[in-house]
Amino acid sequence: MKSILEEFARGNIDPEPHFAERNPCYDSTLQQVIASQDKLLAMLNEQQKDALDAFLEIRSKLEDLSSIDRFVHTYRLGVLMTMEAINGKDSI
């Protein structure tokens, strides 16, 4: 087996985020979001809908940036934990 770094360099490992697997809890929560969104949209006029769409798009961009930052931080933490385990510091 090739190393993880080699596989990554060859494009065989995709670092793109992947989404939660569907399960009953996810499906239930998604249905609640859809129902809530439908109720909200029914109360808004076209100008308000446009403002909401703009807000949601900006918020989505912010969430993407936060997700990337969280991924990098978590990855670095995992590497530090691995290094500590390999170096045998403070054995169990």
C-alpha atoms as one frame of an Amber mdcrd trajectory, in Angstrom:
protein
   0.000   0.000   0.000   1.253   3.460  -0.869   1.536   6.121   1.808  -1.313
   8.470   2.564   0.786  11.394   1.325   1.470   9.647  -1.997  -2.205   8.837
  -2.452  -3.122  12.428  -1.625  -0.511  13.778  -4.081  -1.923  11.549  -6.824
  -5.436  12.812  -6.174  -6.693   9.459  -4.901  -7.775  10.959  -1.583 -10.378
  13.681  -1.733 -10.121  16.216   1.103 -13.531  17.673   0.307 -15.870  17.655
   3.285 -18.510  15.035   3.267 -21.891  15.274   4.783 -23.586  13.366   7.541
 -25.018  10.041   6.527 -28.767   9.945   6.406 -30.388   8.504   9.476 -33.763
   8.951  11.198 -32.501  11.813  13.387 -31.007  13.622  10.363 -34.166  13.087
   8.314 -36.392  14.343  11.124 -34.279  17.456  11.630 -34.187  18.129   7.887
 -37.983  17.902   7.728 -38.244  20.403  10.602 -35.944  22.806   8.759 -38.007
  22.498   5.568 -41.301  23.037   7.399 -39.909  26.041   9.257 -38.526  27.526
   6.044 -41.861  27.064   4.258 -43.716  28.853   7.081 -41.217  31.708   7.092
 -41.279  32.161   3.324 -45.092  32.255   3.347 -44.926  35.313   5.629 -42.477
  37.285   3.477 -42.953  39.480   0.441 -40.558  39.273  -2.530 -38.222  42.004
  -1.225 -37.986  40.279   2.161 -37.364  36.921   0.461 -34.510  38.476  -1.532
 -33.014  39.915   1.665 -33.304  36.535   3.384 -31.661  34.781   0.422 -28.754
  37.254   0.508 -28.368  36.744   4.260 -28.411  32.957   3.931 -25.834  33.023
   1.133 -23.449  35.168   3.198 -24.010  32.982   6.236 -23.261  29.887   4.172
 -19.937  31.392   3.076 -19.090  32.129   6.719 -19.963  28.561   7.703 -17.691
  27.256   4.923 -14.798  29.363   6.215 -15.438  28.206   9.773 -15.614  24.596
   8.636 -12.239  24.872   6.909 -10.693  26.476   9.975 -12.156  23.767  12.214
 -10.851  21.045   9.880  -7.313  22.475   9.893  -7.309  22.902  13.675  -8.633
  19.386  14.263  -6.157  17.890  11.808  -3.252  19.615  13.546  -4.505  18.401
  16.923  -4.718  14.850  15.572  -1.155  15.055  14.256   0.079  16.292  17.639
  -1.724  13.428  19.368  -0.191  10.936  16.938   3.277  12.383  17.464   2.860
  12.078  21.218   1.699   8.474  20.888   4.650   7.592  18.644   7.159   9.324
  20.901   5.790   7.417  23.891   5.434  10.436  26.163   3.758   9.768  29.461
   3.048   6.109  28.853  -0.296   4.834  30.041
